[in-house]
Amino acid sequence: MALAVGCRARPGKSGDNKTGSWRVFKPIFDHEKCSKCSMCQTLCPEGCVHEDEEGFFDPDYSFCKGCGICAAECPKEAITMKQEEK
């Protein structure tokens, strides 16, 4: 959804509004370092980190805003923030 300056989004569920397009940094998850502790999923304010079939975690970049909380709180330093290329 494109918004003009000064506009507000229509009411609805946050899952309806893909907000990842304006991200400056994105988290890169390294499964080799991951201990599967789920801290990234637990602390993600957008709820966009999901567990895969093997128990590893990855973000849904359509909703990730690139805040970096997952990377800052990862006890194994398995998440790094990389500048987004557009």
BELMODA-V713437 format. One line per field, one symbol per residue. ss: DSSP state (~ for helix, > for strand, _ for the rest). A space follows every 10 residues. Layout:
# BELMODA-V713437
ss->???
This chain:
# BELMODA-V713437
ss->__________ ___~~~___~ ~~__>>>>>_ ________~~ ~~~_____>> >_____>>>_ ________~~ ~~~_____>> >>>___
